[in-house]
Amino acid sequence: MRDVAERAGVSLKTVSRVINAEPGVAIETAAKVGAAIEELGFQRNDLARSLRQGHTSSTIGLVIEDVGNPFYSAIAQAVEQAAREHGCLLITSSCEEDPERERELVRALMRRRVDALILVPASHDHAYLPRELGGNTPVVFLDRPPEGIDVDSVLLDNVGGARAAVEHLLAQGHRRIAYVADPDTLYTAAERLAGYRQAMTAAGVEIDPQLVRLGSHDAAQGEAVVRELLALDEDVRPTALFCGNNRHTVGALRALRGLGDEVALIGFDDFELADLLGTTVVRHDSQDFGQHAAALAFGRLDGDDGPPRRVVVETQIVARGSGEVAPR
């Protein structure tokens, strides 16, 4: 804080008032302090603050995409269980695919001096992390690999799972297979698109660009895209759908209501009531993600200083009926 005060040309008390959002600081003065903080990379030490107040505890920080998504809530539950077993608290935040939000959350967690960080990244460049982490805090990447930094990661076999799903549809006789997913700027969507393409190419089936629909992010958008696909002329209309995640699958089911078994469907990710709905899925254990990530983080905290590890969680096809429909 002394360096910030000197850089801004103000007193330590003024810096403290700005950091703690206390009233009575002129706008121009607050701006000077803010600029000095940014230039110096200053971070408030909330741990020291809590020590002065006489309480602190070990904590793990978890940054995920959306805690409302069952995939990520299952991960959070598994990490929380592991943290509890190690006598730690878990702080969970959602960055909602926003790179700037990701950085803000990382900074906030580091101000609280979390013992380890588990991160589902939104950013495509994580070269900033070493400065934020200070070189001592273990970090584990989840669901998407790190870029610009070499650390532990837990990933899903996205390519293999998608390839198996499309091969399953091809085995039923389908050739016009649509892929509905997030933008391929998202790592998981791009990997699953690669698996889709591999299966189609290996089977000698030409991919129709009209049937590759990238860009939807939630169930409502997925439903709209599937309705567009179903409205195509009969000679190009898909006879089968491969959905890139559970949200797209739910949207597809809504769009397919009343059509019976006219269109086959396989979704990536299992979801609640999928078994009752007879929905064929590419399943993986979301709890495994959290357990592996927590094990890596606590291993580092226990002194493991080996090279970064990459754990890959396998997938399997669960046939429930919707993906076993032959083309009409």
ChimeraX attribute file (.defattr): number of C-alpha atoms within 10 A of each C-alpha:
attribute: neighborCount
match mode: 1-to-1
recipient: residues
	/A:1	18
	/A:2	12
	/A:3	13
	/A:4	23
	/A:5	19
	/A:6	14
	/A:7	16
	/A:8	20
	/A:9	15
	/A:10	16
	/A:11	14
	/A:12	15
	/A:13	12
	/A:14	20
	/A:15	26
	/A:16	15
	/A:17	15
	/A:18	20
	/A:19	16
	/A:20	10
	/A:21	11
	/A:22	10
	/A:23	8
	/A:24	10
	/A:25	14
	/A:26	10
	/A:27	10
	/A:28	9
	/A:29	16
	/A:30	20
	/A:31	14
	/A:32	18
	/A:33	24
	/A:34	17
	/A:35	15
	/A:36	21
	/A:37	21
	/A:38	12
	/A:39	11
	/A:40	12
	/A:41	11
	/A:42	15
	/A:43	16
	/A:44	18
	/A:45	13
	/A:46	16
	/A:47	17
	/A:48	15
	/A:49	13
	/A:50	13
	/A:51	11
	/A:52	10
	/A:53	9
	/A:54	8
	/A:55	10
	/A:56	14
	/A:57	12
	/A:58	14
	/A:59	21
	/A:60	24
	/A:61	25
	/A:62	28
	/A:63	26
	/A:64	25
	/A:65	20
	/A:66	16
	/A:67	18
	/A:68	9
	/A:69	13
	/A:70	17
	/A:71	21
	/A:72	22
	/A:73	19
	/A:74	18
	/A:75	25
	/A:76	25
	/A:77	16
	/A:78	21
	/A:79	27
	/A:80	22
	/A:81	18
	/A:82	21
	/A:83	19
	/A:84	13
	/A:85	10
	/A:86	12
	/A:87	11
	/A:88	17
	/A:89	18
	/A:90	20
	/A:91	15
	/A:92	19
	/A:93	20
	/A:94	18
	/A:95	22
	/A:96	15
	/A:97	16
	/A:98	14
	/A:99	16
	/A:100	12
	/A:101	16
	/A:102	23
	/A:103	19
	/A:104	13
	/A:105	19
	/A:106	24
	/A:107	17
	/A:108	18
	/A:109	25
	/A:110	23
	/A:111	18
	/A:112	20
	/A:113	21
	/A:114	24
	/A:115	20
	/A:116	24
	/A:117	25
	/A:118	25
	/A:119	26
	/A:120	24
	/A:121	26
	/A:122	22
	/A:123	16
	/A:124	15
	/A:125	13
	/A:126	16
	/A:127	13
	/A:128	11
	/A:129	16
	/A:130	14
	/A:131	9
	/A:132	19
	/A:133	20
	/A:134	9
	/A:135	9
	/A:136	10
	/A:137	17
	/A:138	20
	/A:139	25
	/A:140	27
	/A:141	24
	/A:142	26
	/A:143	22
	/A:144	18
	/A:145	22
	/A:146	21
	/A:147	14
	/A:148	13
	/A:149	13
	/A:150	16
	/A:151	16
	/A:152	22
	/A:153	26
	/A:154	23
	/A:155	19
	/A:156	21
	/A:157	19
	/A:158	26
	/A:159	21
	/A:160	19
	/A:161	25
	/A:162	32
	/A:163	21
	/A:164	20
	/A:165	28
	/A:166	27
	/A:167	20
	/A:168	18
	/A:169	26
	/A:170	19
	/A:171	13
	/A:172	16
	/A:173	16
	/A:174	22
	/A:175	21
	/A:176	22
	/A:177	26
	/A:178	25
	/A:179	27
	/A:180	30
	/A:181	31
	/A:182	25
	/A:183	16
	/A:184	15
	/A:185	11
	/A:186	16
	/A:187	18
	/A:188	23
	/A:189	22
	/A:190	19
	/A:191	20
	/A:192	27
	/A:193	24
	/A:194	18
	/A:195	23
	/A:196	27
	/A:197	20
	/A:198	19
	/A:199	22
	/A:200	20
	/A:201	12
	/A:202	11
	/A:203	13
	/A:204	10
	/A:205	15
	/A:206	12
	/A:207	16
	/A:208	13
	/A:209	9
	/A:210	13
	/A:211	19
	/A:212	17
	/A:213	19
	/A:214	19
	/A:215	17
	/A:216	19
	/A:217	16
	/A:218	17
	/A:219	19
	/A:220	16
	/A:221	19
	/A:222	30
	/A:223	23
	/A:224	16
	/A:225	22
	/A:226	26
	/A:227	16
	/A:228	13
	/A:229	22
	/A:230	17
	/A:231	12
	/A:232	13
	/A:233	9
	/A:234	9
	/A:235	7
	/A:236	15
	/A:237	18
	/A:238	25
	/A:239	24
	/A:240	28
	/A:241	26
	/A:242	27
	/A:243	30
	/A:244	29
	/A:245	27
	/A:246	24
	/A:247	25
	/A:248	28
	/A:249	32
	/A:250	21
	/A:251	21
	/A:252	27
	/A:253	18
	/A:254	17
	/A:255	20
	/A:256	19
	/A:257	9
	/A:258	9
	/A:259	9
	/A:260	9
	/A:261	18
	/A:262	15
	/A:263	21
	/A:264	25
	/A:265	27
	/A:266	31
	/A:267	30
	/A:268	27
	/A:269	26
	/A:270	23
	/A:271	19
	/A:272	9
	/A:273	9
	/A:274	17
	/A:275	15
	/A:276	8
	/A:277	12
	/A:278	13
	/A:279	24
	/A:280	25
	/A:281	31
	/A:282	23
	/A:283	17
	/A:284	21
	/A:285	17
	/A:286	21
	/A:287	18
	/A:288	17
	/A:289	27
	/A:290	25
	/A:291	20
	/A:292	22
	/A:293	29
	/A:294	25
	/A:295	16
	/A:296	24
	/A:297	24
	/A:298	18
	/A:299	13
	/A:300	18
	/A:301	15
	/A:302	9
	/A:303	8
	/A:304	11
	/A:305	9
	/A:306	7
	/A:307	9
	/A:308	11
	/A:309	13
	/A:310	16
	/A:311	16
	/A:312	15
	/A:313	17
	/A:314	15
	/A:315	21
	/A:316	18
	/A:317	21
	/A:318	17
	/A:319	16
	/A:320	16
	/A:321	17
	/A:322	22
	/A:323	27
	/A:324	20
	/A:325	18
	/A:326	18
	/A:327	17
	/A:328	9
